[in-house]
Amino acid sequence: MELDPSAVQLLSEDGTFTEHPEYPLGLSDADIIGLYRRLILVRRADVEAINLQRQGYLKLWGPVFGQEAAQVGSAAALQPGDRAFPQGRQFGVGLTVGIDPAEMLSVWRGEIQGGGWSVEASGIALYTFPIGSQAPHAVGYGMALQRDQKNAAVIAYLGDGAFGTGDVHESLLWSALYKSPVVFFCENNQYALSNPVERSAPLPLFRRSEGFGLPGVQVDGNDVLGCYAVTARAARRARAGEGPTLVEALTYRIGPHTTSDDPDRYRKADEVATWRMRDPIIRMRDFVLGAGLVTRADLDAIDQEAEVCATAVRAACVADPAPVQPVQMFDHVYGTRPQHLEAERRAWLAFNEETQATS
Amino acid sequence: MTTFVTALNTALSDSMKADPRVLLMGEDVGDLGGVFRVTDGLIAQFGEDRVLNTPISESTLVGAAVGLAMGGYRPVVEMQFDSFVYPAFAQITWHLSRFRYRSRGQLTMPVVIRVPYGGNIGAAEHHSDSPEAYFVPTPGLKVFTPSTPSQGYALLREAIEDDDPVIFFEPKHDYWMKEDCELTQREPNAPGARIAGEGSDLTLVGYGPTVKLCVAVREYFAQEGVSIEVLDLFKLNPLEINLLVGSVTRTGRMVVVHEAPVFGGFGGELVARAASDCFAALKAPPLRVGAMSTPYPAAALEHEYLPGMDRIVDAVDASLRYGVTT
């Protein structure tokens, strides 16, 4: 799939920056360098996670490779009080807002469910693996913000595959009806596991917004500046009470769906090669160097920082997991355990004490 | 005299007055007041921000309630009819029931889903189901079902104040049942079951719409000198098992009645508990009376399909006769 003629692009494939009259960038040089830095950190940490999975330290991994600009650019537009609802691949979103990568990987180590981070402190809701099912949560949370007059925005991260679900379409409708302050941010990475977007979407996804009564825009998802500017504008609208926006960031999943996937079975190598040429990092590097925002030494320093980050990720994942008492599986099911659950817990404890005593 | 509808309406109104974070959401709950009028007058009283007349999107009705709960609100969702909860089943089982657990207590889900359920009203297809057995075993959910107006008031207030999600099944056949009662809240931690009529020969267990039948069967047998104890289980989860086990231990006989099909129904759990917890006291095999294990049939057949007094009486007779060789 190619960009729609209407798509917003501030940074072209060759690293040329062009202002867009409707989507002002409004970032300082330091902010722009900060975006580049995050792209590098996310790329490096993601590669480390793939390696860790191959070495058996993660049960599974859903690589971000290729989608860094969409995640970093959109997440950088979030402000304190905003709330993001990720699906399961938004490692780059978490890193951008400053969540410890190890806390994001604990799910993939099979230690816990949902995520290891504080939702309130980070502004990032827990991973939601059933596709598209977090969209109604974003709408409802936005309705709560609206009732509390918080002037904050909600961003719902969705893949192209989520646009096959009823929940996403109901949510588009509800957000427009109730003016819930949601930015639906679609990372169209062109594959719902193996299904290409051409086989699930007869029209560009952003055009679905019209029938539901909210604006829709497509942005070059490999252009971190464009993703930032488009998300920032949609979030401003939301915070100002002007309602939701559907953003489609057209990008490409260079890696597999997860480390259990074999993408060679459903897509051609030359397609992947074409999209590798559109890498979000190469064009940003060309831009920050060409515009004189950084020196090569600065870039090397960022690469070094990424190595340190990767080392920390590895150390956290290779270390023995925090000891979990199995009996904790009975906790937090309810505020107060019902009789039947308490009875099961006691029986479980008694059984284990007995087997330990006799073994 | 207070009808079930008035009692529930008063519970909603009182809860909304008591806590500004209580919201109502559902199809036709606004100006119409709901198809059963349970939300009658509430939109006029509390406004559109607190009484949301929503599109027909049951999945998002629950999903948005999850999001509102994350934002500190306490949504009360109305499903128009029992089987209309099915499009929301994924949101209920994926998310509503699990968020406290998967967030390790960071989040709670104070959401009530009101579901008018049961048949016997001559309704069209998909309007008469008893789907409680889909929800009772789901970890993280509570399931309440009142049998009288005063109980409906108290239980609904309690459900709305609960920080855990409650599926609240309302016996729609009894919406116009009248009771001479005061509408008062229950004591905290009050039991989830009650003895609706004492007796010593057999324990007859019902919930929701079958309690009134059990009470009628008790009166019928009283004329014959048979003493039946009726148990009303108004919380199916958490289940107040001690009252049931105590009663069956005393009587030695048990018959469970629900409108849902017997096969795989909630009655099986109760029979299993009687078998495991008071086996030695049993004088007869515990029996279940319920609907046939068919889809809910056309209205013309529903009286053959649903458990009526005749089939309950028959089961009670069978239990009383068990082992008698005369």
Chai-1 contact restraints between the chains, C-beta under 6 A:
chainA,res_idxA,chainB,res_idxB,connection_type,confidence,min_distance_angstrom,max_distance_angstrom,comment,restraint_id
A,Q113,B,R102,contact,1.0,0.0,6.0,A-B,restraint_1
A,G114,B,R102,contact,1.0,0.0,6.0,A-B,restraint_2
A,G114,B,S103,contact,1.0,0.0,6.0,A-B,restraint_3
A,V119,B,Q106,contact,1.0,0.0,6.0,A-B,restraint_4
A,P130,B,W94,contact,1.0,0.0,6.0,A-B,restraint_5
A,S133,B,W94,contact,1.0,0.0,6.0,A-B,restraint_6
A,P136,B,T60,contact,1.0,0.0,6.0,A-B,restraint_7
A,P136,B,G63,contact,1.0,0.0,6.0,A-B,restraint_8
A,P136,B,A64,contact,1.0,0.0,6.0,A-B,restraint_9
A,H137,B,G63,contact,1.0,0.0,6.0,A-B,restraint_10
A,H137,B,V66,contact,1.0,0.0,6.0,A-B,restraint_11
A,H137,B,G67,contact,1.0,0.0,6.0,A-B,restraint_12
A,V139,B,A64,contact,1.0,0.0,6.0,A-B,restraint_13
A,G140,B,A64,contact,1.0,0.0,6.0,A-B,restraint_14
A,G140,B,G67,contact,1.0,0.0,6.0,A-B,restraint_15
A,G140,B,L68,contact,1.0,0.0,6.0,A-B,restraint_16
A,Y141,B,G67,contact,1.0,0.0,6.0,A-B,restraint_17
A,Y141,B,M70,contact,1.0,0.0,6.0,A-B,restraint_18
A,Y141,B,G71,contact,1.0,0.0,6.0,A-B,restraint_19
A,M143,B,L68,contact,1.0,0.0,6.0,A-B,restraint_20
A,A144,B,L68,contact,1.0,0.0,6.0,A-B,restraint_21
A,A144,B,G71,contact,1.0,0.0,6.0,A-B,restraint_22
A,A144,B,Y73,contact,1.0,0.0,6.0,A-B,restraint_23
A,D167,B,S59,contact,1.0,0.0,6.0,A-B,restraint_24
A,E170,B,S57,contact,1.0,0.0,6.0,A-B,restraint_25
A,E170,B,T60,contact,1.0,0.0,6.0,A-B,restraint_26
A,S171,B,T60,contact,1.0,0.0,6.0,A-B,restraint_27
A,W174,B,T60,contact,1.0,0.0,6.0,A-B,restraint_28
A,H332,B,R100,contact,1.0,0.0,6.0,A-B,restraint_29
A,H332,B,Y101,contact,1.0,0.0,6.0,A-B,restraint_30
A,H332,B,R104,contact,1.0,0.0,6.0,A-B,restraint_31
A,H332,B,G105,contact,1.0,0.0,6.0,A-B,restraint_32
A,V333,B,Y101,contact,1.0,0.0,6.0,A-B,restraint_33
A,V333,B,P139,contact,1.0,0.0,6.0,A-B,restraint_34
A,V333,B,G140,contact,1.0,0.0,6.0,A-B,restraint_35
A,Y334,B,D164,contact,1.0,0.0,6.0,A-B,restraint_36
A,G335,B,D163,contact,1.0,0.0,6.0,A-B,restraint_37
A,G335,B,D164,contact,1.0,0.0,6.0,A-B,restraint_38
A,P338,B,P238,contact,1.0,0.0,6.0,A-B,restraint_39
